[in-house]
Amino acid sequence: MKENDAQPSEKWLRGRISLRRFADCPLKPEDVDWIVEGAMRAPTAGNMMLYSMILITDPVKKQVLSETCDHQPFIAKAPLVVVFLADYQRWFDYYRNSGVDAYCLEHGLEFRGPDEADLLLACSDALIAAQNAAIAAESRGIGSCYIGDIMENYERHRELLNLPAWVFPLAMLCFGYYPEGERPAPRPRFERKYIAFTEQYQRLNPEELDEMLAGRAAAFSPANPYGAANYGQWMYARKTGAQFAAEMARSVRKALKNWKGEPIPMANHANEHEYEHERELEPALSLTNVGQPIQRGNASRSFRQAEGLTNIGEPGVSEDTPSVPEWSRVLEMMRQELSQSAFETWIAPLRPVYLEGGLCLYCPNLFQKDWVESRHKQSLERAILAVMPDIGRMITFAVA
Ligand SMILES: Cc1cc2nc3c(=O)[nH]c(=O)nc-3n(C[C@H](O)[C@H](O)[C@H](O)COP(=O)(O)O)c2cc1C
């Protein structure tokens, strides 16, 4: 390699950092192509390309992801967000279309769905493609940051991204140009001797572990909010034992139920696209219309009829609703309590309607209703009762 050939890769590999503040401009289309095509040049098991990417620039979707991925507001500000999916759906759809079920029957083989090993292989593919994308981006002055929390909230992400059962969202990358003149220094790593072994694995003894972590432990403060007495306890409290990790474990366990290599029954029709076996797999939340504007007309009418809400007046849930006069004060209280992004994503779209004995808050979709009800109901109730003490305790949520 010539000396000046080494310089760019030196910069991209050794100068790369996780960037969480981006220049405020969209990526050029040719740079997006460069990133996507760079990802697609990654090695892939059996050249099967067991992964897919979803490119997201829609501000509402990014906002939702910034909340569902452990409340990280910078996600919403990234010009481009790409979700990397471990994807066996494409191949199993193709197998099915190719009559693999009949072939297996004829040859005494079992036609089984993807199992845990298939998932790990597809995850390898997805992550290698993601890292190729990160390096391709770096080579064009575009920074990136991984978001592991995309593995949380499996049901919500399936719904939001329209994922079938044999697609798992493994990693997400936020992309954006480095802000002018900003090149943060690379963050330190452990010494090589603790990470790269020769010929066989080397388990570290307590002294080696302390030595490896000495630099980081030096910054530990005993006055921490976790009540941790040392760096190890502090890290456990912040990372491995934290709430987000528990949610990730729940979410991944749920997803794993779809990857058990269970036998696939014969199809009833050639080219049938929605397969019987899939309906038996772990369903996505049966939510609809994620990110869609408030529906009007028949859908909302029939919902209200079903709920016995027919007498609230037809324009009740549309955006031109004559508003509940006190609502702006409720909004003000909620604005004080929440981050701007949480307020705008979850609270601002609610449409209040008086009901006999209470207030109904219409949400644009079931995803939103589920989220607001599970996380913001109590503070909404507090604010509503403070502003409208006569409203009674009946505060309900519904989908417009
Ligand atoms: C799998 C994975 C998941 C990550 N998830 C997050 C995340 O959710 N939020 C975040 O700000 N950084 C995330 N990061 C970035 C790491 O925090 C970062 O790589 C690490 O602190 C080292 O910093 P550096 O990349 O600048 O060298 C993730 C990185 C990886 C590889």
The ligand as a MOL file (V3000), in Angstrom:
LIG
                    3D

  0  0  0     0  0            999 V3000
M  V30 BEGIN CTAB
M  V30 COUNTS 31 33 0 0 0
M  V30 BEGIN ATOM
M  V30 1 C -24.5250 -1.8370 19.6160 0
M  V30 2 C -24.3510 -0.4100 20.0320 0
M  V30 3 C -25.3980 0.2540 20.6160 0
M  V30 4 C -25.2650 1.6060 20.9750 0
M  V30 5 N -26.3500 2.2780 21.4610 0
M  V30 6 C -26.2310 3.5900 21.7320 0
M  V30 7 C -27.3710 4.3210 22.1450 0
M  V30 8 O -28.4750 3.8010 22.2760 0
M  V30 9 N -27.2150 5.6510 22.3810 0
M  V30 10 C -26.0070 6.2860 22.2240 0
M  V30 11 O -25.9420 7.5010 22.4380 0
M  V30 12 N -24.9080 5.6020 21.8350 0
M  V30 13 C -24.9970 4.2800 21.5710 0
M  V30 14 N -23.9070 3.5970 21.1230 0
M  V30 15 C -22.6160 4.2850 20.9600 0
M  V30 16 C -21.6620 3.9300 22.0810 0
M  V30 17 O -22.0760 4.5710 23.2740 0
M  V30 18 C -20.2540 4.3510 21.6750 0
M  V30 19 O -19.8440 3.5820 20.5610 0
M  V30 20 C -19.2580 4.1520 22.8240 0
M  V30 21 O -19.5420 4.9920 23.9080 0
M  V30 22 C -17.8360 4.4310 22.3580 0
M  V30 23 O -17.7470 5.7330 21.8240 0
M  V30 24 P -17.2160 5.9920 20.3370 0
M  V30 25 O -18.0970 5.2500 19.3650 0
M  V30 26 O -17.3090 7.4780 20.1510 0
M  V30 27 O -15.8170 5.4970 20.2790 0
M  V30 28 C -24.0160 2.2620 20.7760 0
M  V30 29 C -22.9650 1.5730 20.1840 0
M  V30 30 C -23.1300 0.2570 19.8020 0
M  V30 31 C -21.9800 -0.4510 19.1250 0
M  V30 END ATOM
M  V30 BEGIN BOND
M  V30 1 1 1 2
M  V30 2 1 2 3
M  V30 3 2 2 30
M  V30 4 2 3 4
M  V30 5 1 4 5
M  V30 6 1 4 28
M  V30 7 2 5 6
M  V30 8 1 6 7
M  V30 9 1 6 13
M  V30 10 2 7 8
M  V30 11 1 7 9
M  V30 12 1 9 10
M  V30 13 2 10 11
M  V30 14 1 10 12
M  V30 15 2 12 13
M  V30 16 1 13 14
M  V30 17 1 14 15
M  V30 18 1 14 28
M  V30 19 1 15 16
M  V30 20 1 16 17
M  V30 21 1 16 18
M  V30 22 1 18 19
M  V30 23 1 18 20
M  V30 24 1 20 21
M  V30 25 1 20 22
M  V30 26 1 22 23
M  V30 27 1 23 24
M  V30 28 2 24 25
M  V30 29 1 24 26
M  V30 30 1 24 27
M  V30 31 2 28 29
M  V30 32 1 29 30
M  V30 33 1 30 31
M  V30 END BOND
M  V30 END CTAB
M  END
